[in-house]
Amino acid sequence: MTRLLVLSAATRPTSSGRPLAEWVARQAREHGTFEVVPVDLAELALPFLDEPEYASSGNYAHRHTREWSALVDSADAFVFVLPMYNGGFTAPFKNAVDFLYREWQGKPVGLVSYSAGGSGGAPAARMLLPVLTQLGMRPAGRSVAVAGINALIGAEGFGAPEGLAGEVAGVLDDIAALAKEPAAA
Ligand SMILES: Cc1cc2nc3c(=O)[nH]c(=O)nc-3n(C[C@H](O)[C@H](O)[C@H](O)COP(=O)(O)O)c2cc1C
């Protein structure tokens, strides 16, 4: 089974995206093709990149890096559930990506962005794509943008608008298909 890490890329304690990420992880479980590992970037509490050597060396001086490396290394594929701040992806998330290198390479990744406004964070996802490609990741053809996130969070958690489950299933289908194809050497 493909081991899919569903990363909630937010770090604010009151993040609206956390319930969305939990919902996405449930959708991934129901998809039936994945062993789902939910990860909360806030809980990892990574500092700003503090490794003396480049990530490409794989030589990590710090325990927090080794633990993050082991987690990412153990995954076959990813869904990043990412917020948009000021028209782009967030600094803590990019920092977490930059901590590692080889661990990302060749792996399929799907993006579920969100924002308070009407774009659903699609500009943040678009901004991230060249970063992922640079790292040798294989982005899913489809992505999902969830607009008006704050209005979708209630006492019961995330209330999915009509059609969203189908959109997320499309991204998961793309990831499953990519995971079956061997990554280029
Ligand atoms: C620093 C900051 C910048 C933001 N910039 C935008 C923005 O450019 N467009 C938008 O629609 N929402 C923006 N928002 C609102 C966020 O998209 C919304 O609060 C979302 O819930 C943030 O994710 P989080 O709750 O997981 O932190 C911004 C929020 C913050 C904290």
The ligand as an SDF file (V2000), in Angstrom:
LIG
                    3D

 31 33  0  0  0  0  0  0  0  0999 V2000
   -0.2630   36.5480    7.5010 C   0  0  0  0  0  0  0  0  0  0  0  0
   -1.5790   36.2510    6.8370 C   0  0  0  0  0  0  0  0  0  0  0  0
   -1.7720   36.6450    5.5190 C   0  0  0  0  0  0  0  0  0  0  0  0
   -2.9640   36.3460    4.8590 C   0  0  0  0  0  0  0  0  0  0  0  0
   -3.1130   36.6780    3.5480 N   0  0  0  0  0  0  0  0  0  0  0  0
   -4.2220   36.3100    2.8840 C   0  0  0  0  0  0  0  0  0  0  0  0
   -4.3650   36.5410    1.4860 C   0  0  0  0  0  0  0  0  0  0  0  0
   -3.4840   37.0580    0.8320 O   0  0  0  0  0  0  0  0  0  0  0  0
   -5.5120   36.1540    0.8780 N   0  0  0  0  0  0  0  0  0  0  0  0
   -6.5260   35.5330    1.5590 C   0  0  0  0  0  0  0  0  0  0  0  0
   -7.5460   35.1820    0.9640 O   0  0  0  0  0  0  0  0  0  0  0  0
   -6.4030   35.2660    2.8860 N   0  0  0  0  0  0  0  0  0  0  0  0
   -5.2930   35.6310    3.5470 C   0  0  0  0  0  0  0  0  0  0  0  0
   -5.1560   35.3610    4.8860 N   0  0  0  0  0  0  0  0  0  0  0  0
   -6.2130   34.6400    5.5390 C   0  0  0  0  0  0  0  0  0  0  0  0
   -5.8930   33.1570    5.5350 C   0  0  0  0  0  0  0  0  0  0  0  0
   -5.9780   32.5780    4.2540 O   0  0  0  0  0  0  0  0  0  0  0  0
   -6.8270   32.4210    6.4910 C   0  0  0  0  0  0  0  0  0  0  0  0
   -6.7560   33.0580    7.7610 O   0  0  0  0  0  0  0  0  0  0  0  0
   -6.4500   30.9780    6.6530 C   0  0  0  0  0  0  0  0  0  0  0  0
   -7.2790   30.4360    7.6280 O   0  0  0  0  0  0  0  0  0  0  0  0
   -4.9950   30.8790    7.0860 C   0  0  0  0  0  0  0  0  0  0  0  0
   -4.6440   29.5530    7.3690 O   0  0  0  0  0  0  0  0  0  0  0  0
   -4.4360   29.0800    8.8790 P   0  0  0  0  0  0  0  0  0  0  0  0
   -5.7550   29.4050    9.5720 O   0  0  0  0  0  0  0  0  0  0  0  0
   -4.1890   27.6250    8.7540 O   0  0  0  0  0  0  0  0  0  0  0  0
   -3.3030   29.8720    9.4240 O   0  0  0  0  0  0  0  0  0  0  0  0
   -3.9890   35.6590    5.5530 C   0  0  0  0  0  0  0  0  0  0  0  0
   -3.7830   35.2790    6.8890 C   0  0  0  0  0  0  0  0  0  0  0  0
   -2.5960   35.5510    7.5250 C   0  0  0  0  0  0  0  0  0  0  0  0
   -2.3870   35.0830    8.9430 C   0  0  0  0  0  0  0  0  0  0  0  0
  1  2  1  0
  2  3  1  0
  2 30  2  0
  3  4  2  0
  4  5  1  0
  4 28  1  0
  5  6  2  0
  6  7  1  0
  6 13  1  0
  7  8  2  0
  7  9  1  0
  9 10  1  0
 10 11  2  0
 10 12  1  0
 12 13  2  0
 13 14  1  0
 14 15  1  0
 14 28  1  0
 15 16  1  0
 16 17  1  0
 16 18  1  0
 18 19  1  0
 18 20  1  0
 20 21  1  0
 20 22  1  0
 22 23  1  0
 23 24  1  0
 24 25  2  0
 24 26  1  0
 24 27  1  0
 28 29  2  0
 29 30  1  0
 30 31  1  0
M  END
$$$$
